Amino acid sequence: MLLKPQDGWREEVAIWILCLVSTLVISIPLIVKGTQEILAPAARQQGRVWPELALFNEVSNKTPGPSNPDLSQAYLDLDVLARNYSVGEVDNLRWSLVRRTPAAAEIYDQERGVNWPDLRRLSQTGTILLPAGFRWSFNETFQQGPGYKKAGSILAGGHCALATVFRAAAVQAGLPVESRPHAPPIPGFSSEESVNIFWGRDDLVVHNASDQDLYFVWALTPVGVEIAVSPVAARQPLPSLPDWRGATVAMVYGRPGPGGWGSLGQTTIADHALHLARTYATRVDQWNGERLVVVAVNPNVVMAGQTTGRDRYLYYLIAEARRQGYYVMLDIQTGSQMPLPLFSGLMDKFLQENVWFDWDIEHTTGGKVEAQRINEVAAAYFERRRALGYESLGIFAFYVFDENQISNPSEVRRQYDGGVVIPIFDGFGGRSPNPAADKIARTARIISLFGEGPYGIMEFETRWGSRYDQLEAKEYFEACPGALIMASQ
């Protein structure tokens, strides 16, 4: 039930969406954690890989406490919806919810697609995290993925009904919403209560203007779907974040979406980025010996002082990463802007316990930064984390590839009460006649400028191959065994 475009370009839009549908194979996410010594000793966990967690948590149908903690509930009768529209649209609705759960592996095959009869018999529950202050986008959550069928004369028809029941639950909970009405109405809802969804144009946006983290809690049965809004603390506390001390942080870097670059340039939506990060972490884990692996995503947020304008993408990426136990490092290229106000404004919008920041020094006007400027921004970041009461340790990083990019490098403060400051070497080429050996030597030389402490390295093989420096990612990793962060460009 997507709003139909004019006949002259309806099929063009459908083809455009089809071309963007991910070819990523549905897989159950991998979460890996780490712990050892960097700032202080930490107890080592049993095994390298922590238990797997689905993109949408399964939740118990039993609610804790003497009363139901939900702030609201909204229900959509799927049998009535099928009679008024089509079974195909209901199938897409069901698949939107199920495709990120463990059940997806049982009913989806990459060659044959979705087993629709089995899907229609399935009952499933899950959660979507909406942190306090964040805005949730329906489109960022549900668009573009394998398995959708053409229904209602357009690919992935049926999302308008799903968005309508999400909107109803949000409104009942007192959350501000932004949406466009659907025509005709969705069964059980008035025209004013319905939502039109059209990828790239019409969206449902819900603002958690409360002072508490919330879940959308969904429950799907063969006959209906119920959406509730519930406080995180009352329904199901978030899992602890992994301890990265002594681990390897496997991180994918770049700007997502059309025209993007780096590893993340191969992705369009947040779920693609998370899948890529899990996949890369699995690869790093093969080289990692007994060290554990922590998953992180490193999207470019500000380039040469200009923000990307993808706030809804970042809100969903951060929230979903937090719910899965992953970290997000926001990449900032300050350009000519004053660093401290720029970083402070981004902290106002995006800071959560799982959010780190990095300063890409290369894209600062003049290409050089004084150590004191790094210290000012890092101190503000760790002070903000302390004020918010975050228990996990944070990371503030900076990308560097030249000896002269930071004045007085030995004066960069590396340790804070709430975490560490980490230089990441991101040079992609060494000099002939042995570029690989030259890059390895240069990495060690530049990292040593900043004294003792954890550091990171950037490999380019994953996205670009080894043509820049004739150095494979595994070889680079093995040459830098002390690297805390292994970033993929």
C-alpha positions as CSV (number, residue, x, y, z in Angstrom):
1,M,0.0,0.0,0.0
2,L,2.6,2.5,-1.1
3,L,1.1,5.6,-2.6
4,K,1.2,5.1,-6.4
5,P,3.2,7.5,-8.5
6,Q,2.0,8.8,-11.8
7,D,1.7,6.1,-14.4
8,G,4.5,7.6,-16.4
9,W,7.2,6.8,-13.8
10,R,5.7,4.2,-11.6
11,E,7.6,1.3,-13.1
12,E,10.8,3.3,-13.2
13,V,10.6,3.8,-9.4
14,A,9.9,0.1,-8.9
15,I,12.9,-0.8,-11.0
16,W,15.0,1.8,-9.1
17,I,14.0,0.2,-5.8
18,L,14.6,-3.3,-7.1
19,C,18.2,-2.3,-8.1
20,L,18.9,-1.1,-4.6
21,V,17.6,-4.2,-2.9
22,S,20.4,-5.7,-0.9
23,T,22.2,-8.8,-2.2
24,L,23.4,-9.4,1.3
25,V,22.6,-12.9,2.5
26,I,20.3,-13.1,5.6
27,S,22.4,-14.1,8.5
28,I,22.1,-14.2,12.2
29,P,24.2,-11.4,13.6
30,L,27.5,-12.0,15.2
31,I,28.4,-10.3,18.4
32,V,31.9,-10.6,19.7
33,K,33.3,-9.0,22.8
34,G,36.8,-8.4,24.2
35,T,38.6,-7.8,27.5
36,Q,42.2,-7.8,28.8
37,E,44.6,-5.1,29.8
38,I,45.0,-1.5,28.5
39,L,43.8,0.8,31.1
40,A,43.3,-1.8,33.8
41,P,43.1,-5.6,34.1
42,A,39.8,-7.1,33.3
43,A,38.6,-10.7,33.8
44,R,38.9,-12.7,30.6
45,Q,35.7,-14.2,29.2
46,Q,35.3,-17.9,28.2
47,G,35.7,-18.3,24.5
48,R,36.4,-15.7,21.7
49,V,32.9,-15.2,20.3
50,W,30.0,-14.1,22.5
51,P,26.4,-15.4,22.0
52,E,24.6,-14.4,18.9
53,L,21.8,-11.8,19.0
54,A,19.2,-11.2,16.4
55,L,18.7,-7.8,14.8
56,F,15.3,-7.7,16.6
57,N,15.4,-9.2,20.1
58,E,12.9,-11.9,20.8
59,V,11.0,-10.8,23.9
60,S,8.9,-12.8,26.4
61,N,5.1,-12.5,26.2
62,K,5.2,-12.2,29.9
63,T,5.7,-8.7,31.2
64,P,7.6,-8.2,34.4
65,G,6.1,-6.7,37.5
66,P,2.5,-6.5,38.9
67,S,1.2,-4.5,35.9
68,N,1.7,-4.2,32.2
69,P,4.6,-1.7,31.6
70,D,3.4,-0.7,28.1
71,L,2.6,3.0,27.5
72,S,0.4,2.1,24.5
73,Q,-0.8,-0.7,22.3
74,A,-2.2,-0.8,18.8
75,Y,-3.5,-3.7,16.8
76,L,-4.0,-4.5,13.1
77,D,-6.1,-7.4,11.9
78,L,-4.2,-9.1,9.1
79,D,-7.2,-11.1,7.8
80,V,-9.2,-7.9,7.4
81,L,-6.3,-6.2,5.7
82,A,-5.9,-9.1,3.2
83,R,-9.6,-8.9,2.3
84,N,-9.5,-5.1,1.8
85,Y,-6.2,-5.1,-0.1
86,S,-4.3,-8.3,-0.9
87,V,-2.5,-11.3,0.6
88,G,0.7,-10.1,-1.0
89,E,0.7,-6.9,0.9
90,V,0.2,-8.7,4.2
91,D,3.0,-11.0,3.2
92,N,5.4,-8.1,2.8
93,L,4.2,-6.7,6.2
94,R,5.0,-10.0,7.9
95,W,8.4,-10.3,6.2
96,S,9.4,-6.8,7.2
97,L,9.2,-7.8,10.8
98,V,10.5,-11.4,10.5
99,R,13.4,-10.9,8.1
100,R,15.9,-9.8,10.8
101,T,15.0,-12.5,13.4
102,P,16.4,-16.0,13.7
103,A,13.2,-17.3,12.2
104,A,14.3,-15.7,8.9
105,A,16.9,-18.4,8.4
106,E,14.2,-21.1,8.5
107,I,11.8,-19.5,5.9
108,Y,14.2,-17.7,3.6
109,D,16.5,-19.1,0.9
110,Q,18.6,-16.9,-1.3
111,E,17.7,-18.8,-4.4
112,R,14.1,-19.6,-3.7
113,G,13.2,-16.5,-1.6
114,V,10.6,-16.5,1.2
115,N,8.5,-19.6,2.0
116,W,5.3,-17.6,2.2
117,P,3.0,-20.4,3.6
118,D,5.4,-21.0,6.5
119,L,5.7,-17.2,7.1
120,R,1.9,-16.9,7.3
121,R,1.8,-19.5,10.1
122,L,4.6,-17.9,12.1
123,S,4.3,-16.1,15.5
124,Q,7.2,-13.9,16.4
125,T,8.1,-11.0,18.8
126,G,10.8,-8.4,18.8
127,T,11.9,-5.0,19.9
128,I,13.2,-1.8,18.2
129,L,15.1,0.6,20.4
130,L,14.2,4.3,20.5
131,P,16.7,6.2,22.8
132,A,15.5,9.3,24.6
133,G,15.8,12.3,22.3
134,F,16.3,10.3,19.1
135,R,14.0,10.3,16.1
136,W,13.0,6.9,14.6
137,S,12.5,6.6,10.8
138,F,10.2,3.8,9.5
139,N,12.0,3.9,6.2
140,E,15.5,3.6,7.6
141,T,14.3,0.5,9.5
142,F,12.3,-1.4,6.9
143,Q,13.3,-0.4,3.4
144,Q,15.5,-2.3,0.9
145,G,16.1,-5.9,1.7
146,P,15.8,-9.3,0.1
147,G,12.5,-11.2,-0.2
148,Y,10.0,-8.5,-0.8
149,K,7.4,-9.1,-3.5
150,K,5.4,-6.9,-5.8
151,A,2.0,-6.2,-4.2
152,G,-0.5,-3.4,-4.7
153,S,1.1,-2.8,-8.1
154,I,4.5,-1.9,-6.6
155,L,7.5,-3.6,-5.1
156,A,7.2,-4.1,-1.3
157,G,3.6,-2.8,-1.2
158,G,2.1,-3.3,2.3
159,H,4.3,-1.1,4.4
160,C,1.7,1.7,4.7
161,A,-0.4,-0.6,6.9
162,L,2.6,-1.5,9.1
163,A,3.6,2.1,9.5
164,T,0.0,3.0,10.4
165,V,0.0,0.6,13.4
166,F,3.4,1.9,14.5
167,R,2.0,5.5,14.3
168,A,-1.0,4.6,16.4
169,A,1.1,3.1,19.2
170,A,3.4,6.2,19.1
171,V,0.5,8.7,19.3
172,Q,-1.2,6.8,22.1
173,A,2.1,7.0,24.0
174,G,2.2,10.7,23.5
175,L,5.2,10.8,21.1
176,P,5.3,13.4,18.4
177,V,5.0,11.9,14.8
178,E,5.6,13.2,11.3
179,S,3.7,11.4,8.4
180,R,1.5,11.8,5.4
181,P,-2.0,10.2,5.3
182,H,-2.7,7.2,3.1
183,A,-5.6,7.0,0.7
184,P,-7.7,5.0,1.0
185,P,-7.8,4.3,4.8
186,I,-6.2,1.3,6.4
187,P,-8.8,-1.1,7.9
188,G,-9.4,-0.2,11.6
189,F,-7.9,3.3,11.2
190,S,-9.3,6.6,10.0
191,S,-7.8,8.5,7.0
192,E,-6.1,10.9,9.4
193,E,-4.6,8.0,11.4
194,S,-3.2,6.2,8.3
195,V,0.3,6.6,7.0
196,N,1.6,6.7,3.4
197,I,5.0,5.2,2.8
198,F,7.0,5.7,-0.4
199,W,10.7,5.0,-0.2
200,G,12.8,8.1,-0.6
201,R,9.8,10.4,-0.2
202,D,7.1,9.6,2.3
203,D,8.2,8.4,5.8
204,L,6.9,7.9,9.3
205,V,9.2,9.7,11.8
206,V,8.6,9.2,15.6
207,H,10.4,11.5,18.1
208,N,11.1,10.1,21.5
209,A,10.6,13.5,23.3
210,S,10.5,11.7,26.7
211,D,13.3,11.5,29.2
212,Q,13.5,7.7,29.0
213,D,14.7,5.1,26.5
214,L,11.8,3.3,24.9
215,Y,11.1,0.2,22.9
216,F,8.7,-0.4,20.1
217,V,7.6,-4.0,21.0
218,W,6.0,-5.9,18.2
219,A,4.2,-9.2,18.3
220,L,3.2,-11.0,15.1
221,T,0.7,-13.9,14.9
222,P,-1.0,-15.5,11.9
223,V,-4.0,-13.3,12.3
224,G,-2.6,-9.9,13.5
225,V,0.2,-7.6,14.5
226,E,0.4,-5.7,17.8
227,I,2.8,-2.8,18.4
228,A,3.4,-1.5,21.9
229,V,5.6,1.3,23.3
230,S,7.3,0.4,26.5
231,P,10.1,1.8,28.7
232,V,13.3,-0.1,28.2
233,A,13.9,-0.5,32.0
234,A,10.5,-2.0,32.5
235,R,10.3,-4.3,29.5
236,Q,13.8,-5.7,28.9
237,P,17.1,-3.9,30.0
238,L,19.7,-3.5,27.4
239,P,22.6,-5.9,27.4
240,S,26.0,-4.7,28.7
241,L,28.3,-3.3,26.1
242,P,31.4,-5.5,25.4
243,D,34.6,-4.6,27.1
244,W,37.1,-3.7,24.3
245,R,40.2,-3.7,26.5
246,G,42.7,-6.3,25.2
247,A,40.4,-7.1,22.3
248,T,40.5,-6.2,18.6
249,V,37.9,-3.7,17.5
250,A,37.0,-4.6,13.9
251,M,35.6,-1.4,12.3
252,V,34.2,-0.6,8.9
253,Y,34.7,3.0,7.7
254,G,33.3,5.3,5.0
255,R,30.3,7.2,3.8
256,P,27.2,5.1,3.1
257,G,24.7,5.6,0.3
258,P,24.8,6.5,-3.3
259,G,28.0,8.4,-4.1
260,G,29.6,7.0,-0.9
261,W,33.1,5.8,-0.5
262,G,35.2,3.4,1.6
263,S,33.8,0.1,2.8
264,L,30.5,1.7,3.9
265,G,30.2,3.1,0.4
266,Q,29.0,-0.4,-0.6
267,T,26.0,0.0,1.7
268,T,22.8,2.1,1.6
269,I,21.0,1.6,4.9
270,A,22.0,1.0,8.4
271,D,21.2,-2.7,8.5
272,H,23.6,-3.1,5.5
273,A,26.3,-1.3,7.5
274,L,25.8,-3.6,10.5
275,H,25.8,-6.7,8.3
276,L,29.1,-5.5,6.8
277,A,30.6,-4.9,10.2
278,R,29.6,-8.3,11.4
279,T,31.1,-9.9,8.3
280,Y,34.4,-8.0,8.7
281,A,34.6,-8.9,12.4
282,T,34.2,-12.6,11.4
283,R,37.1,-12.2,9.0
284,V,39.3,-10.5,11.6
285,D,38.5,-13.2,14.1
286,Q,40.2,-15.7,11.9
287,W,43.5,-13.9,12.3
288,N,43.0,-12.9,15.9
289,G,44.3,-15.8,17.9
290,E,42.8,-15.9,21.4
291,R,41.9,-12.2,21.5
292,L,38.2,-11.4,21.3
293,V,36.7,-9.2,18.6
294,V,34.4,-6.2,19.1
295,V,32.2,-4.9,16.3
296,A,32.1,-1.2,15.3
297,V,30.8,0.9,12.5
298,N,32.7,4.2,11.5
299,P,30.4,6.4,9.3
300,N,31.6,9.7,8.0
301,V,29.3,12.4,9.6
302,V,31.0,15.7,8.8
303,M,33.1,16.1,5.7
304,A,35.3,19.3,5.4
305,G,33.0,20.9,7.9
306,Q,29.7,20.0,6.2
307,T,27.3,17.5,7.8
308,T,26.0,14.7,5.8
309,G,22.3,15.5,6.7
310,R,21.5,11.9,7.4
311,D,20.4,12.3,10.9
312,R,17.7,9.6,10.7
313,Y,20.2,7.1,9.4
314,L,22.5,7.8,12.3
315,Y,19.8,7.7,14.9
316,Y,18.8,4.2,13.7
317,L,22.3,3.0,13.2
318,I,23.3,4.0,16.8
319,A,20.2,2.6,18.4
320,E,20.3,-0.7,16.5
321,A,24.0,-1.0,17.2
322,R,23.4,-0.4,20.9
323,R,20.7,-3.0,21.0
324,Q,23.0,-5.5,19.5
325,G,26.0,-4.6,21.7
326,Y,28.1,-2.9,18.9
327,Y,29.9,0.5,18.9
328,V,29.6,3.4,16.5
329,M,32.5,5.8,15.9
330,L,31.4,9.0,14.2
331,D,34.1,10.3,11.8
332,I,34.4,14.1,11.8
333,Q,36.3,16.1,9.2
334,T,36.3,19.6,10.7
335,G,37.3,21.6,7.7
336,S,37.5,25.3,8.7
337,Q,35.0,25.0,11.6
338,M,36.0,25.5,15.2
339,P,36.5,21.9,16.5
340,L,35.1,22.2,20.0
341,P,31.7,23.7,19.1
342,L,31.4,21.3,16.2
343,F,32.0,18.2,18.3
344,S,29.9,19.5,21.2
345,G,26.9,20.0,18.8
346,L,27.3,16.5,17.5
347,M,27.5,15.1,21.1
348,D,24.2,17.0,21.8
349,K,22.5,15.1,19.0
350,F,24.1,11.6,18.9
351,L,26.0,10.8,22.1
352,Q,25.0,7.4,23.6
353,E,27.1,5.0,25.7
354,N,28.1,3.1,22.6
355,V,29.1,6.2,20.6
356,W,32.8,7.1,20.0
357,F,34.2,9.9,18.0
358,D,37.2,10.4,15.7
359,W,38.9,13.5,14.2
360,D,40.2,13.0,10.7
361,I,43.1,15.4,10.8
362,E,43.8,15.3,7.1
363,H,40.5,17.2,6.4
364,T,41.2,20.0,8.8
365,T,42.0,23.3,7.0
366,G,45.8,23.4,6.7
367,G,46.0,19.6,7.4
368,K,47.6,20.2,10.8
369,V,46.3,20.4,14.4
370,E,47.9,21.4,17.7
371,A,47.9,18.7,20.3
372,Q,46.1,21.1,22.7
373,R,43.1,21.2,20.3
374,I,42.8,17.4,20.4
375,N,43.1,17.5,24.2
376,E,40.3,20.1,24.5
377,V,37.9,18.0,22.4
378,A,38.8,14.7,24.0
379,A,38.4,16.2,27.5
380,A,34.9,17.5,26.6
381,Y,33.9,14.1,25.2
382,F,35.0,12.2,28.3
383,E,33.5,14.8,30.6
384,R,30.1,14.5,28.8
385,R,30.3,10.7,29.2
386,R,31.0,11.1,32.9
387,A,28.1,13.5,33.4
388,L,25.8,11.1,31.7
389,G,26.9,8.3,34.0
390,Y,28.1,5.9,31.4
391,E,29.8,2.8,32.8
392,S,31.6,1.5,29.8
393,L,34.9,3.1,28.7
394,G,34.9,5.4,25.7
395,I,37.3,6.0,22.9
396,F,38.3,9.2,21.2
397,A,40.5,8.7,18.1
398,F,42.2,10.7,15.4
399,Y,43.3,9.6,12.0
400,V,46.9,10.5,11.1
401,F,49.4,9.4,8.4
402,D,52.2,12.0,8.5
403,E,54.8,13.1,11.1
404,N,53.9,16.7,10.7
405,Q,50.1,16.6,11.1
406,I,50.0,17.2,14.8
407,S,52.2,19.7,16.5
408,N,53.9,18.4,19.7
409,P,52.5,14.9,19.3
410,S,54.0,13.8,22.6
411,E,51.7,16.3,24.3
412,V,48.5,14.5,23.2
413,R,46.9,13.2,26.4
414,R,46.2,9.5,25.9
415,Q,44.3,8.5,29.0
416,Y,41.2,9.8,30.8
417,D,39.2,8.5,33.7
418,G,36.5,7.4,31.2
419,G,38.6,6.0,28.4
420,V,41.5,6.5,26.0
421,V,42.6,8.6,23.1
422,I,43.9,6.5,20.1
423,P,45.9,7.5,17.0
424,I,44.8,5.5,13.9
425,F,47.3,5.3,11.1
426,D,45.5,5.6,7.8
427,G,48.2,5.9,5.2
428,F,47.4,3.7,2.2
429,G,50.7,3.6,0.3
430,G,54.3,2.8,0.9
431,R,57.3,3.7,-1.3
432,S,58.9,1.5,-3.8
433,P,60.7,-0.8,-4.2
434,N,58.9,-2.5,-1.3
435,P,55.6,-0.6,-0.6
436,A,54.3,-3.1,1.9
437,A,57.5,-3.0,4.1
438,D,57.6,0.7,3.8
439,K,54.0,1.1,5.0
440,I,54.6,-1.2,8.0
441,A,57.7,0.7,9.0
442,R,56.0,4.1,8.6
443,T,53.1,2.9,10.7
444,A,55.4,2.0,13.6
445,R,57.3,5.3,13.2
446,I,54.3,7.6,13.3
447,I,52.4,5.7,16.0
448,S,55.6,5.9,18.2
449,L,55.3,9.7,18.2
450,F,52.4,9.5,20.6
451,G,54.0,7.4,23.3
452,E,52.8,4.3,25.0
453,G,49.2,3.3,24.6
454,P,46.7,1.7,22.3
455,Y,46.6,2.5,18.6
456,G,44.7,1.6,15.4
457,I,45.5,0.9,11.8
458,M,43.5,1.2,8.6
459,E,43.6,-1.5,5.9
460,F,42.6,-0.8,2.3
461,E,42.4,-4.3,0.9
462,T,38.7,-5.0,1.7
463,R,37.4,-2.2,-0.4
464,W,40.2,-1.4,-2.8
465,G,42.4,-4.5,-3.0
466,S,46.1,-4.4,-2.4
467,R,47.0,-2.3,-5.4
468,Y,47.8,0.8,-3.3
469,D,50.5,-0.8,-1.2
470,Q,50.7,-4.5,-2.2
471,L,49.8,-5.3,1.4
472,E,47.0,-7.7,2.3
473,A,44.9,-7.0,5.3
474,K,46.0,-10.1,7.2
475,E,49.6,-9.3,6.6
476,Y,49.2,-5.8,7.9
477,F,47.3,-7.1,10.9
478,E,50.0,-9.6,11.7
479,A,52.7,-6.9,11.4
480,C,50.9,-4.8,14.0
481,P,49.9,-7.3,16.7
482,G,49.4,-4.6,19.3
483,A,46.7,-2.7,17.3
484,L,43.5,-2.2,19.2
485,I,41.5,-1.0,16.2
486,M,41.6,-2.7,12.8
487,A,39.7,-0.4,10.5
488,S,38.6,-1.4,7.0
489,Q,38.6,1.3,4.2
